Amino acid sequence: MRQKFWAVIIFIAFLIFSYIYIDSANTSSTELADLYINNAQANSQVQNIVTAIYLDYRIFDTIFEALLLLIAVIAIFQFIKLEIFENNLEKIASSESIDFSQSSIQRTLVSIIYPIFIIFGIYIITRGTDSPGGGFQGGAIMTTIIMCRYLIVPNERYDYKIPYTLEKIFYSAFLILVFIFLSKKISFISTRQYIQIANVLLGIKVACGLSAIFLRFIYFGKEEAEEIE
């Protein structure tokens, strides 16, 4: 009964919030949007206004958004170390009734698509300044490289600690780049050059973070079995 009561309360609060938000959105000013549309390309020297916004005008939002992924990766790595959770899933991970083998058709198709993802991911990251794309989108696409590789060669050992460490390094490099840009300590870095470099750093950082999550779950419970053997 209490659960139904709180469900109703939460639902009513959601309706009230939605009504207030929609009403305020209809009367909100477009001054900020007009500023972005009219000045973003000229100020940032890039054609993609979205990229100019999230790497220039709203860079502090982007810093915390990238930090959220890093925190999520760290939380997953720490959570998986919990003894109770690990003992419960170890039986599933080591179950002999599960067939992890891939068919030859699957391996062939994935091996064909594999290089396409590499090219497309690099294109999305590097061309994010002047066309749809950017570091976050390209990084997510680049993650499929590790996933495809695992589908092609599932028995190959991958060290999930490498992308886990690299994500921290590239996030730190991104923060240093932002500090250099905001402080104007290096004058030859224009806004366009900064955005191009920032997209690359963010792309690699996101790819490493998502890859670390994928690999950590893939090898979850297998480490103990290898140590026993």
Backbone as a chain_set.jsonl record, in Angstrom:
{"seq": "MRQKFWAVIIFIAFLIFSYIYIDSANTSSTELADLYINNAQANSQVQNIVTAIYLDYRIFDTIFEALLLLIAVIAIFQFIKLEIFENNLEKIASSESIDFSQSSIQRTLVSIIYPIFIIFGIYIITRGTDSPGGGFQGGAIMTTIIMCRYLIVPNERYDYKIPYTLEKIFYSAFLILVFIFLSKKISFISTRQYIQIANVLLGIKVACGLSAIFLRFIYFGKEEAEEIE", "coords": {"N": [[0.828, -1.206, 0.0], [1.938, 1.232, 0.793], [3.851, 1.552, -1.179], [2.27, 1.985, -3.457], [1.105, 4.38, -2.712], [3.325, 6.17, -2.607], [4.075, 5.963, -5.26], [1.94, 7.196, -6.558], [2.215, 9.787, -5.513], [4.716, 10.532, -6.555], [4.097, 10.426, -9.273], [2.173, 12.467, -9.483], [3.763, 14.652, -8.747], [5.509, 14.616, -10.879], [3.772, 15.295, -12.993], [3.072, 17.914, -12.228], [5.584, 19.176, -12.337], [6.136, 18.845, -15.07], [4.1, 20.386, -16.209], [4.765, 22.96, -15.265], [7.29, 23.257, -16.402], [6.77, 23.085, -19.183], [5.085, 25.289, -19.481], [6.799, 27.387, -18.759], [8.682, 27.108, -20.741], [7.356, 27.92, -22.999], [7.191, 30.639, -22.656], [9.771, 31.488, -22.492], [12.81, 33.327, -23.136], [14.456, 33.838, -26.284], [16.924, 34.836, -26.491], [19.499, 33.841, -25.817], [19.715, 31.623, -27.519], [19.595, 32.92, -29.977], [21.977, 34.316, -29.817], [23.885, 32.257, -29.96], [23.328, 31.215, -32.522], [23.807, 33.382, -34.221], [26.45, 34.16, -33.714], [28.175, 32.004, -33.197], [29.578, 30.555, -35.252], [31.281, 32.523, -36.323], [32.789, 33.32, -34.088], [33.97, 30.936, -33.136], [35.107, 29.801, -35.375], [34.352, 27.472, -36.617], [32.149, 25.311, -38.448], [30.134, 23.719, -37.416], [27.7, 24.421, -35.253], [26.783, 23.224, -32.916], [29.043, 21.892, -31.95], [30.646, 24.105, -31.426], [29.209, 25.201, -29.323], [29.284, 23.243, -27.232], [31.984, 22.935, -26.76], [32.998, 25.436, -26.409], [31.226, 27.791, -25.665], [29.75, 26.48, -23.649], [31.622, 25.049, -22.131], [32.223, 24.28, -19.502], [30.034, 22.73, -18.758], [30.518, 20.555, -20.42], [32.904, 19.591, -19.369], [32.062, 18.51, -16.914], [30.213, 16.64, -17.841], [31.856, 14.836, -19.208], [33.297, 14.043, -17.01], [31.368, 12.659, -15.584], [31.099, 10.239, -17.008], [33.621, 9.15, -16.503], [33.447, 8.847, -13.714], [31.393, 6.974, -13.641], [32.636, 4.749, -14.823], [34.685, 4.248, -12.944], [33.083, 3.672, -10.724], [31.815, 1.315, -11.573], [34.008, -0.423, -11.783], [34.771, -0.5, -9.101], [32.45, -1.457, -7.878], [32.156, -4.016, -8.929], [34.101, -5.33, -7.602], [33.027, -6.045, -5.212], [32.504, -8.579, -2.881], [30.213, -10.204, -2.489], [28.602, -9.712, -4.742], [30.347, -10.578, -6.717], [30.713, -13.288, -6.164], [28.182, -14.28, -6.698], [27.832, -13.963, -9.488], [29.909, -15.371, -10.517], [29.39, -18.064, -10.863], [27.649, -18.026, -13.014], [29.226, -16.916, -15.031], [31.144, -18.878, -15.365], [29.763, -21.018, -16.24], [29.258, -24.105, -17.842], [27.231, -24.654, -19.53], [26.675, -22.586, -21.197], [27.148, -21.389, -24.436], [29.692, -19.751, -25.912], [30.726, -19.502, -28.402], [31.159, -18.296, -31.775], [29.513, -18.243, -34.944], [30.827, -19.044, -38.231], [29.792, -17.389, -40.166], [29.002, -15.148, -38.724], [31.491, -14.264, -37.731], [32.749, -13.649, -40.147], [31.143, -11.587, -41.239], [31.356, -9.622, -39.248], [34.097, -9.135, -39.339], [34.244, -7.841, -41.771], [32.75, -5.526, -41.356], [34.174, -4.383, -39.317], [36.609, -2.756, -40.056], [35.237, -0.64, -41.205], [33.909, 0.646, -39.125], [36.116, 1.693, -37.796], [37.139, 3.618, -39.615], [34.858, 5.238, -39.891], [34.445, 6.118, -37.249], [36.798, 7.622, -36.752], [36.429, 9.587, -38.692], [34.059, 10.875, -37.785], [34.986, 12.002, -35.402], [37.167, 13.689, -36.171], [35.994, 15.333, -38.07], [34.098, 16.687, -36.7], [34.105, 19.377, -36.253], [33.136, 20.758, -38.452], [31.019, 19.357, -39.504], [28.16, 17.18, -38.768], [28.733, 15.51, -35.715], [31.459, 14.653, -33.486], [33.498, 14.527, -30.465], [32.222, 12.94, -28.435], [30.275, 11.416, -29.842], [31.867, 10.192, -31.835], [33.667, 8.811, -30.186], [31.994, 6.912, -28.985], [31.371, 5.392, -31.225], [33.9, 4.413, -31.873], [34.254, 2.644, -29.828], [33.007, 0.357, -30.632], [34.941, -0.967, -32.027], [36.49, -2.489, -30.255], [34.454, -4.169, -29.363], [33.705, -5.493, -31.731], [36.115, -6.742, -32.304], [36.253, -8.528, -30.177], [34.113, -10.189, -30.8], [35.075, -11.372, -33.097], [37.472, -12.647, -32.298], [36.981, -14.246, -29.69], [38.367, -15.655, -27.743], [40.742, -14.414, -27.28], [42.867, -12.664, -25.037], [42.113, -9.663, -23.363], [43.269, -6.756, -21.866], [41.557, -5.082, -19.582], [42.327, -3.072, -17.923], [43.978, -1.323, -19.211], [42.49, 0.483, -21.065], [41.008, 1.628, -19.011], [42.904, 3.026, -17.494], [43.884, 4.717, -19.482], [41.683, 6.336, -20.032], [41.575, 8.052, -17.828], [43.988, 9.403, -18.188], [43.626, 10.749, -20.666], [41.424, 12.311, -20.053], [42.545, 14.018, -18.179], [44.392, 15.275, -19.857], [42.6, 16.606, -21.508], [41.459, 18.438, -19.685], [43.728, 19.993, -19.137], [44.173, 21.104, -21.656], [41.831, 22.655, -21.947], [42.244, 24.477, -19.86], [44.523, 25.798, -20.809], [43.454, 26.989, -23.084], [41.424, 28.667, -22.011], [42.916, 30.344, -20.375], [44.553, 31.504, -22.195], [47.287, 31.128, -22.417], [48.93, 30.09, -24.355], [49.281, 31.589, -27.213], [49.161, 30.916, -29.918], [47.291, 28.965, -30.283], [44.345, 28.806, -31.749], [40.739, 29.248, -31.558], [39.52, 27.396, -33.236], [41.573, 25.479, -33.63], [41.866, 24.61, -31.022], [39.304, 23.437, -30.559], [39.382, 21.35, -32.424], [41.5, 19.74, -31.413], [40.476, 19.22, -28.871], [38.194, 17.703, -29.5], [39.388, 15.35, -30.446], [40.749, 14.439, -28.143], [38.564, 14.077, -26.394], [37.15, 12.162, -27.841], [38.88, 9.901, -27.801], [39.009, 9.559, -25.057], [36.305, 8.947, -24.358], [35.962, 6.609, -25.878], [37.823, 4.917, -24.64], [36.742, 4.802, -22.039], [34.151, 3.594, -22.388], [34.976, 1.22, -23.574], [36.439, 0.099, -21.483], [34.387, -0.424, -19.653], [32.902, -2.338, -21.096], [34.806, -4.445, -21.454], [35.371, -5.021, -18.796], [33.01, -6.149, -17.838], [32.881, -8.315, -19.566], [35.031, -9.937, -18.811], [34.401, -10.455, -16.258], [34.416, -12.427, -13.38], [35.982, -14.354, -14.589], [38.609, -14.107, -13.914], [39.125, -15.275, -11.432], [38.77, -17.962, -12.037], [40.88, -18.385, -13.8], [43.045, -18.001, -12.096], [42.764, -20.171, -10.369], [43.208, -22.324, -12.063]], "CA": [[0.0, 0.0, 0.0], [2.822, 2.392, 0.861], [4.495, 1.71, -2.484], [1.296, 2.604, -4.357], [0.933, 5.763, -2.274], [4.469, 6.949, -3.068], [4.042, 5.981, -6.727], [0.966, 8.234, -6.93], [2.809, 11.077, -5.166], [5.771, 10.812, -7.54], [3.454, 10.678, -10.559], [1.57, 13.804, -9.422], [4.862, 15.618, -8.763], [6.007, 14.65, -12.259], [2.824, 16.063, -13.8], [3.205, 19.329, -11.863], [6.849, 19.651, -12.885], [6.005, 18.913, -16.528], [3.248, 21.535, -16.533], [5.532, 24.191, -15.016], [8.381, 23.34, -17.379], [6.211, 23.385, -20.508], [4.572, 26.658, -19.445], [7.926, 28.319, -18.762], [9.377, 26.991, -22.023], [6.613, 28.69, -23.993], [7.39, 32.071, -22.428], [11.195, 31.757, -22.299], [13.434, 34.198, -24.127], [15.337, 33.184, -27.264], [18.113, 35.681, -26.61], [20.705, 33.018, -25.799], [19.731, 30.843, -28.75], [19.943, 33.837, -31.065], [23.398, 34.618, -29.678], [24.629, 31.121, -30.492], [23.117, 31.084, -33.972], [24.372, 34.524, -34.947], [27.873, 34.427, -33.45], [28.974, 30.803, -32.913], [30.49, 30.23, -36.348], [32.297, 33.57, -36.451], [33.669, 33.332, -32.918], [34.699, 29.681, -32.965], [35.755, 29.462, -36.645], [33.929, 26.139, -37.052], [30.839, 25.341, -39.087], [29.163, 23.003, -36.59], [27.354, 25.27, -34.119], [26.681, 22.378, -31.721], [30.406, 21.701, -31.461], [31.08, 25.385, -30.855], [28.525, 25.421, -28.05], [29.685, 22.363, -26.121], [33.423, 23.026, -26.503], [33.397, 26.824, -26.213], [30.293, 28.534, -24.835], [29.317, 25.687, -22.488], [32.72, 24.118, -21.898], [32.18, 23.756, -18.132], [29.082, 21.627, -18.804], [31.185, 19.418, -21.062], [33.882, 19.051, -18.419], [31.364, 17.669, -15.937], [29.623, 15.516, -18.56], [32.934, 13.867, -19.403], [33.64, 13.525, -15.686], [30.34, 11.689, -15.196], [31.454, 8.939, -17.587], [34.774, 8.657, -15.752], [32.949, 8.401, -12.412], [30.632, 5.744, -13.877], [33.597, 3.671, -15.044], [35.32, 3.963, -11.653], [32.076, 3.04, -9.87], [31.625, -0.06, -12.045], [35.189, -1.194, -11.402], [34.751, -0.69, -7.661], [31.278, -2.251, -7.53], [32.395, -5.397, -9.333], [35.02, -5.93, -6.64], [32.294, -6.471, -4.029], [32.625, -10.031, -2.775], [28.914, -10.861, -2.646], [28.202, -9.607, -6.148], [31.281, -11.357, -7.511], [30.456, -14.707, -5.942], [26.917, -14.654, -7.332], [27.935, -14.037, -10.935], [31.01, -16.239, -10.921], [28.82, -19.324, -11.325], [27.085, -17.8, -14.347], [30.31, -16.662, -15.97], [31.905, -20.104, -15.587], [28.834, -22.103, -16.547], [29.614, -24.852, -19.052], [26.041, -24.791, -20.368], [26.573, -21.424, -22.074], [28.029, -21.498, -25.594], [30.158, -18.421, -26.293], [31.354, -19.563, -29.724], [30.468, -17.586, -32.847], [29.485, -18.956, -36.215], [31.749, -18.518, -39.238], [29.1, -16.291, -40.844], [29.083, -13.986, -37.838], [32.876, -13.796, -37.719], [33.064, -13.065, -41.455], [30.44, -10.309, -41.369], [31.941, -8.653, -38.32], [35.426, -8.767, -39.835], [34.049, -6.908, -42.881], [32.253, -4.275, -40.795], [35.174, -3.909, -38.365], [37.375, -1.584, -40.512], [34.326, 0.469, -41.507], [33.716, 1.354, -37.861], [37.338, 2.44, -37.512], [37.165, 4.788, -40.498], [33.716, 6.101, -39.575], [34.691, 6.732, -35.945], [37.821, 8.658, -36.929], [35.815, 10.663, -39.472], [33.115, 11.603, -36.928], [35.749, 12.784, -34.426], [37.986, 14.723, -36.801], [35.159, 16.242, -38.851], [33.062, 17.233, -35.842], [34.139, 20.842, -36.249], [32.438, 21.341, -39.6], [29.899, 18.515, -39.909], [27.599, 16.492, -37.601], [29.657, 14.586, -35.07], [32.242, 15.217, -32.4], [34.234, 13.587, -29.64], [31.353, 11.99, -27.739], [29.684, 10.496, -30.806], [32.935, 9.395, -32.436], [34.196, 7.905, -29.182], [31.062, 5.791, -28.851], [31.531, 4.543, -32.41], [35.199, 3.75, -31.786], [34.137, 1.552, -28.862], [32.59, -0.857, -31.34], [36.14, -1.656, -32.507], [36.794, -3.511, -29.26], [33.358, -5.138, -29.359], [33.828, -6.316, -32.934], [37.307, -7.579, -32.137], [35.911, -9.603, -29.259], [33.247, -11.13, -31.507], [35.89, -12.109, -34.067], [38.417, -13.503, -31.562], [36.502, -14.202, -28.306], [39.29, -16.312, -26.821], [41.916, -13.583, -27.055], [42.831, -11.971, -23.751], [42.194, -8.208, -23.444], [43.514, -6.161, -20.548], [40.611, -3.983, -19.389], [42.934, -2.022, -17.115], [44.639, -0.357, -20.1], [41.577, 1.602, -21.374], [40.621, 2.246, -17.74], [43.953, 3.99, -17.168], [43.985, 5.704, -20.559], [40.597, 7.314, -19.926], [41.991, 9.046, -16.846], [45.067, 10.206, -18.78], [43.107, 11.639, -21.698], [40.575, 13.316, -19.411], [43.471, 15.003, -17.613], [44.912, 16.051, -20.987], [41.51, 17.49, -21.939], [41.372, 19.52, -18.718], [44.894, 20.864, -19.345], [43.921, 21.847, -22.893], [40.812, 23.663, -21.652], [42.881, 25.511, -19.047], [45.4, 26.581, -21.701], [42.604, 27.791, -23.96], [40.751, 29.709, -21.246], [43.892, 31.297, -19.839], [45.252, 32.102, -23.344], [48.72, 31.089, -22.151], [49.609, 29.815, -25.628], [48.506, 32.453, -28.109], [49.013, 30.412, -31.287], [46.16, 28.046, -30.346], [43.09, 29.501, -32.037], [39.562, 28.521, -31.096], [39.321, 26.25, -34.122], [42.579, 24.471, -33.304], [41.508, 24.072, -29.702], [38.145, 22.565, -30.707], [39.816, 20.146, -33.124], [42.274, 18.911, -30.486], [39.57, 18.794, -27.8], [37.361, 16.632, -30.036], [40.199, 14.135, -30.495], [40.971, 13.989, -26.768], [37.293, 13.578, -25.873], [36.826, 10.935, -28.554], [39.698, 8.806, -27.262], [38.606, 9.369, -23.661], [35.018, 8.248, -24.342], [36.197, 5.257, -26.4], [38.51, 4.15, -23.597], [35.822, 4.583, -20.928], [33.143, 2.599, -22.761], [35.682, -0.05, -23.788], [36.771, -0.438, -20.168], [33.148, -0.989, -19.101], [32.591, -3.547, -21.859], [35.769, -5.503, -21.155], [35.274, -5.414, -17.386], [31.899, -7.078, -17.703], [33.186, -9.525, -20.319], [35.96, -10.782, -18.058], [33.962, -10.552, -14.871], [34.295, -13.794, -12.896], [36.911, -15.259, -15.256], [39.934, -13.982, -13.327], [39.274, -16.246, -10.371], [38.902, -19.281, -12.657], [42.224, -18.501, -14.338], [43.979, -18.147, -10.998], [42.631, -21.534, -9.846], [43.879, -23.207, -13.011]], "C": [[0.864, 1.259, 0.0], [3.493, 2.637, -0.48], [3.551, 2.378, -3.479], [1.107, 4.082, -4.014], [2.073, 6.638, -2.797], [4.541, 6.998, -4.589], [3.09, 7.068, -7.225], [1.541, 9.62, -6.666], [3.867, 11.476, -6.195], [5.163, 11.143, -8.892], [2.825, 12.066, -10.591], [2.648, 14.884, -9.469], [5.444, 15.751, -10.162], [5.081, 15.466, -13.154], [2.93, 17.557, -13.51], [4.476, 19.923, -12.46], [6.767, 19.809, -14.402], [5.183, 20.116, -16.948], [4.026, 22.838, -16.372], [6.618, 24.361, -16.059], [7.862, 23.722, -18.757], [5.723, 24.827, -20.562], [5.71, 27.675, -19.489], [8.677, 28.273, -20.088], [8.683, 27.816, -23.097], [6.86, 30.19, -23.862], [8.867, 32.446, -22.291], [11.734, 32.618, -23.444], [14.346, 33.403, -25.049], [16.637, 33.961, -27.434], [19.394, 34.858, -26.677], [20.828, 32.187, -27.068], [20.122, 31.706, -29.944], [21.432, 34.195, -31.029], [24.241, 33.503, -30.27], [24.543, 31.075, -32.016], [23.83, 32.182, -34.748], [25.889, 34.645, -34.812], [28.754, 33.188, -33.338], [29.999, 30.522, -34.008], [31.609, 31.26, -36.48], [33.285, 33.536, -35.285], [34.534, 32.087, -32.802], [35.456, 29.248, -34.21], [35.475, 28.022, -37.077], [32.51, 26.237, -37.588], [29.756, 24.683, -38.245], [28.882, 23.811, -35.32], [27.273, 24.455, -32.829], [28.053, 22.151, -31.104], [30.937, 22.969, -30.815], [30.463, 25.631, -29.491], [29.125, 24.549, -26.947], [31.186, 22.38, -25.848], [33.899, 24.462, -26.296], [32.446, 27.517, -25.225], [29.931, 27.787, -23.549], [30.373, 24.642, -22.135], [32.678, 23.524, -20.494], [31.146, 22.63, -18.012], [29.739, 20.377, -19.365], [32.204, 18.774, -20.134], [33.2, 18.1, -17.439], [30.664, 16.482, -16.605], [30.662, 14.426, -18.801], [33.347, 13.241, -18.076], [32.633, 12.481, -15.222], [30.64, 10.304, -15.755], [32.618, 8.325, -16.833], [34.342, 8.122, -14.389], [32.174, 7.093, -12.56], [31.561, 4.548, -14.066], [34.253, 3.271, -13.726], [34.347, 3.237, -10.731], [31.859, 1.581, -10.269], [32.797, -0.936, -11.628], [35.191, -1.476, -9.892], [33.596, -1.602, -7.239], [31.501, -3.727, -7.835], [33.331, -6.1, -8.357], [34.308, -6.404, -5.373], [32.188, -7.996, -4.005], [31.303, -10.736, -3.03], [28.483, -10.869, -4.11], [29.069, -10.51, -7.019], [31.014, -12.846, -7.357], [29.181, -15.17, -6.633], [27.055, -14.845, -8.832], [29.056, -14.951, -11.411], [30.49, -17.568, -11.456], [28.259, -19.191, -12.733], [28.191, -17.663, -15.376], [31.076, -17.928, -16.311], [31.027, -21.286, -15.955], [29.203, -22.777, -17.856], [28.434, -24.988, -20.004], [25.879, -23.643, -21.355], [27.59, -21.553, -23.203], [28.406, -20.104, -26.07], [30.772, -18.409, -27.69], [30.505, -18.84, -30.756], [30.528, -18.411, -34.133], [30.458, -18.305, -37.188], [31.12, -17.355, -39.995], [29.207, -15.012, -40.017], [30.49, -13.41, -37.837], [33.24, -13.108, -39.03], [32.426, -11.692, -41.612], [31.049, -9.242, -40.466], [33.314, -8.207, -38.791], [35.345, -7.799, -41.007], [33.638, -5.532, -42.354], [33.308, -3.594, -39.922], [35.968, -2.702, -38.865], [36.502, -0.378, -40.853], [34.075, 1.303, -40.254], [34.932, 2.212, -37.514], [37.369, 3.738, -38.32], [36.054, 5.772, -40.13], [33.926, 6.819, -38.244], [35.704, 7.862, -36.031], [37.244, 9.856, -37.676], [34.895, 11.515, -38.593], [33.863, 12.494, -35.941], [36.45, 13.959, -35.098], [37.157, 15.736, -37.578], [34.045, 16.869, -38.013], [33.037, 18.742, -35.794], [33.263, 21.443, -37.338], [31.266, 20.506, -40.098], [29.352, 17.803, -38.669], [28.57, 15.474, -37.02], [30.386, 15.276, -33.937], [32.887, 14.131, -31.57], [33.363, 12.541, -28.97], [30.786, 10.953, -28.705], [30.75, 9.587, -31.417], [33.537, 8.41, -31.458], [33.314, 6.693, -28.981], [31.182, 4.837, -30.028], [32.837, 3.766, -32.335], [35.171, 2.595, -30.792], [33.754, 0.25, -29.547], [33.785, -1.612, -31.916], [36.495, -2.789, -31.547], [35.714, -4.583, -29.244], [33.437, -6.07, -30.56], [35.017, -7.255, -32.835], [37.017, -8.754, -31.221], [35.023, -10.641, -29.942], [34.029, -11.976, -32.503], [36.8, -13.105, -33.356], [38.02, -13.494, -30.093], [37.473, -14.797, -27.288], [40.553, -15.498, -26.539], [41.76, -12.787, -25.755], [43.011, -10.469, -23.945], [42.346, -7.657, -22.021], [42.612, -4.944, -20.38], [41.2, -2.844, -18.582], [43.608, -0.952, -17.982], [43.695, 0.771, -20.494], [41.102, 2.322, -20.123], [41.62, 3.327, -17.331], [44.034, 5.095, -18.217], [42.873, 6.747, -20.472], [40.964, 8.42, -18.935], [43.048, 9.98, -17.43], [44.513, 11.208, -19.784], [42.114, 12.656, -21.128], [41.434, 14.404, -18.783], [44.051, 15.886, -18.713], [43.863, 17.032, -21.501], [41.372, 18.677, -20.996], [42.53, 20.505, -18.885], [44.694, 21.724, -20.584], [42.902, 22.958, -22.663], [41.41, 24.807, -20.837], [43.776, 26.404, -19.904], [44.569, 27.509, -22.574], [41.961, 28.952, -23.208], [41.719, 30.765, -20.723], [44.658, 32.025, -20.938], [46.765, 32.154, -23.114], [49.525, 30.823, -23.413], [48.797, 30.495, -26.726], [48.276, 31.843, -29.48], [47.885, 29.38, -31.406], [44.884, 28.861, -30.553], [41.921, 28.667, -31.514], [39.323, 27.277, -31.938], [40.314, 25.132, -33.805], [42.275, 23.813, -31.97], [40.36, 23.078, -29.817], [38.528, 21.269, -31.412], [40.569, 19.201, -32.191], [41.374, 18.365, -29.375], [38.665, 17.66, -28.26], [38.115, 15.309, -30.049], [40.402, 13.57, -29.086], [39.69, 13.408, -26.166], [36.912, 12.255, -26.539], [37.588, 9.74, -28.008], [39.283, 8.499, -25.827], [37.299, 8.581, -23.554], [35.183, 6.809, -24.819], [36.855, 4.375, -25.349], [37.566, 3.829, -22.446], [34.789, 3.509, -21.234], [33.769, 1.234, -23.006], [36.026, -0.711, -22.462], [35.546, -1.076, -19.52], [32.824, -2.318, -19.779], [33.507, -4.705, -21.47], [35.665, -5.959, -19.696], [34.128, -6.38, -17.173], [32.173, -8.394, -18.441], [34.037, -10.481, -19.491], [35.58, -10.912, -16.596], [33.787, -12.019, -14.489], [35.268, -14.762, -13.51], [38.306, -15.217, -14.611], [40.167, -15.035, -12.25], [39.48, -17.65, -10.935], [40.313, -19.473, -13.209], [43.259, -18.686, -13.24], [43.95, -19.557, -10.412], [43.359, -22.528, -10.741], [45.397, -23.069, -12.916]], "O": [[0.567, 2.228, -0.699], [3.688, 3.784, -0.882], [3.971, 3.236, -4.255], [0.969, 4.925, -4.9], [1.836, 7.708, -3.358], [5.022, 7.983, -5.15], [3.389, 7.772, -8.188], [1.383, 10.527, -7.483], [3.905, 12.62, -6.648], [5.648, 12.035, -9.589], [2.921, 12.769, -11.597], [2.484, 15.904, -10.138], [5.825, 16.841, -10.589], [5.55, 16.245, -13.983], [2.884, 18.375, -14.428], [4.461, 21.021, -13.015], [7.267, 20.788, -14.956], [5.516, 20.793, -17.921], [3.959, 23.717, -17.232], [6.85, 25.466, -16.549], [8.439, 24.578, -19.426], [5.918, 25.513, -21.565], [5.609, 28.698, -20.165], [9.243, 29.278, -20.517], [9.333, 28.349, -23.997], [6.751, 30.928, -24.842], [9.183, 33.601, -22.005], [11.195, 32.633, -24.551], [14.939, 32.406, -24.636], [17.364, 33.763, -28.408], [20.275, 35.137, -27.491], [21.916, 32.06, -27.629], [20.884, 31.278, -30.811], [22.067, 34.357, -32.072], [25.2, 33.763, -30.997], [25.551, 30.916, -32.705], [24.392, 31.931, -35.814], [26.546, 35.18, -35.706], [29.978, 33.311, -33.381], [31.169, 30.276, -33.711], [32.761, 30.898, -36.723], [34.488, 33.706, -35.485], [35.699, 32.17, -32.415], [36.357, 28.414, -34.122], [36.262, 27.423, -37.81], [31.76, 27.141, -37.221], [28.585, 25.049, -38.346], [29.722, 23.879, -34.422], [27.653, 24.942, -31.764], [28.21, 22.21, -29.885], [31.6, 22.915, -29.779], [31.102, 26.197, -28.604], [29.438, 25.04, -25.863], [31.623, 21.889, -24.807], [35.081, 24.686, -26.034], [32.822, 27.793, -24.086], [29.821, 28.396, -22.485], [30.045, 23.485, -21.872], [33.061, 22.369, -20.311], [31.35, 21.683, -17.253], [29.543, 19.275, -18.851], [32.35, 17.552, -20.117], [33.706, 17.011, -17.17], [30.535, 15.424, -15.99], [30.384, 13.241, -18.62], [33.701, 12.064, -18.017], [33.0, 11.523, -14.541], [30.458, 9.303, -15.062], [32.618, 7.127, -16.55], [34.811, 7.07, -13.954], [32.28, 6.207, -11.712], [31.307, 3.467, -13.536], [34.365, 2.083, -13.424], [34.732, 2.297, -10.036], [31.733, 0.712, -9.407], [32.603, -2.063, -11.172], [35.57, -2.566, -9.461], [33.755, -2.427, -6.339], [31.073, -4.59, -7.069], [33.352, -7.329, -8.293], [34.91, -7.09, -4.546], [31.824, -8.616, -5.004], [31.269, -11.759, -3.715], [28.058, -11.894, -4.643], [28.572, -11.135, -7.956], [31.085, -13.588, -8.337], [29.098, -16.307, -7.1], [26.474, -15.771, -9.399], [29.134, -15.267, -12.598], [31.064, -18.137, -12.384], [28.37, -20.108, -13.546], [28.107, -18.227, -16.467], [31.604, -18.054, -17.416], [31.49, -22.426, -15.979], [29.434, -22.108, -18.863], [28.607, -25.391, -21.154], [25.041, -23.713, -22.254], [28.769, -21.8, -22.949], [27.562, -19.359, -26.568], [31.294, -17.377, -28.114], [29.282, -18.775, -30.631], [31.47, -19.169, -34.366], [30.867, -17.16, -36.999], [31.823, -16.438, -40.421], [29.47, -13.934, -40.55], [30.662, -12.195, -37.931], [33.953, -12.104, -39.032], [33.074, -10.746, -42.061], [31.231, -8.097, -40.879], [33.664, -7.034, -38.661], [36.269, -7.015, -41.225], [34.111, -4.504, -42.838], [33.327, -2.369, -39.807], [36.008, -1.69, -38.164], [36.959, 0.764, -40.798], [34.035, 2.531, -40.322], [34.792, 3.322, -37.001], [37.597, 4.817, -37.773], [36.277, 6.981, -40.065], [33.616, 8.005, -38.127], [35.501, 8.932, -35.457], [37.533, 11.003, -37.337], [34.948, 12.744, -38.651], [33.432, 13.614, -35.667], [36.337, 15.096, -34.641], [37.574, 16.884, -37.731], [33.148, 17.511, -38.558], [32.056, 19.333, -35.343], [32.707, 22.527, -37.159], [30.581, 20.917, -41.035], [30.001, 17.812, -37.623], [29.157, 14.675, -37.75], [29.985, 16.348, -33.484], [32.834, 12.953, -31.923], [33.729, 11.366, -28.938], [30.812, 9.755, -28.423], [30.567, 8.372, -31.507], [33.885, 7.293, -31.839], [33.808, 5.576, -28.824], [31.105, 3.62, -29.859], [32.879, 2.589, -32.694], [35.972, 1.667, -30.899], [34.132, -0.832, -29.096], [33.656, -2.786, -32.261], [36.769, -3.91, -31.974], [36.016, -5.771, -29.124], [33.26, -7.281, -30.431], [34.939, -8.418, -33.231], [37.49, -9.863, -31.469], [35.163, -11.839, -29.693], [33.703, -13.141, -32.733], [36.892, -14.265, -33.757], [38.658, -12.798, -29.303], [37.404, -14.474, -26.103], [41.34, -15.851, -25.661], [40.676, -12.308, -25.423], [43.951, -10.04, -24.614], [41.63, -8.059, -21.103], [42.869, -3.893, -20.968], [40.633, -1.752, -18.557], [43.789, 0.185, -17.544], [44.042, 1.933, -20.288], [40.819, 3.519, -20.175], [41.234, 4.405, -16.879], [44.23, 6.264, -17.884], [43.092, 7.913, -20.801], [40.69, 9.594, -19.184], [43.015, 11.189, -17.202], [44.883, 12.382, -19.761], [41.979, 13.752, -21.672], [41.089, 15.584, -18.849], [44.188, 17.097, -18.536], [44.192, 18.155, -21.885], [41.189, 19.806, -21.45], [42.334, 21.716, -18.784], [45.0, 22.916, -20.579], [43.09, 24.08, -23.134], [41.115, 25.975, -21.094], [43.782, 27.624, -19.74], [44.927, 28.669, -22.781], [41.949, 30.082, -23.695], [41.374, 31.943, -20.641], [45.328, 33.026, -20.68], [47.44, 33.087, -23.551], [50.665, 31.273, -23.535], [47.735, 30.005, -27.111], [47.308, 32.197, -30.152], [47.554, 28.962, -32.516], [44.407, 29.524, -29.632], [42.097, 27.528, -31.083], [38.964, 26.224, -31.41], [39.929, 23.966, -33.722], [42.413, 22.599, -31.817], [40.424, 21.993, -29.239], [38.049, 20.199, -31.037], [40.307, 17.998, -32.179], [41.489, 17.203, -28.985], [38.393, 16.742, -27.486], [37.555, 14.267, -29.707], [40.246, 12.37, -28.865], [39.726, 12.369, -25.505], [36.414, 11.342, -25.881], [37.004, 8.681, -27.779], [39.212, 7.337, -25.425], [37.197, 7.653, -22.751], [34.609, 5.891, -24.234], [36.482, 3.213, -25.189], [37.58, 2.712, -21.927], [34.575, 2.608, -20.423], [33.17, 0.207, -22.687], [35.922, -1.93, -22.323], [35.646, -2.141, -18.91], [32.51, -3.303, -19.111], [33.04, -5.81, -21.19], [35.848, -7.139, -19.396], [34.257, -7.334, -16.406], [31.747, -9.459, -17.995], [33.793, -11.687, -19.473], [36.357, -11.423, -15.79], [33.099, -12.768, -15.181], [35.395, -15.888, -13.029], [39.086, -16.161, -14.74], [41.249, -15.615, -12.154], [40.259, -18.436, -10.395], [40.884, -20.559, -13.112], [44.229, -19.424, -13.409], [44.987, -20.082, -10.005], [44.03, -23.444, -10.266], [46.125, -23.742, -13.646]]}, "num_chains": 1, "name": "protein.A"}
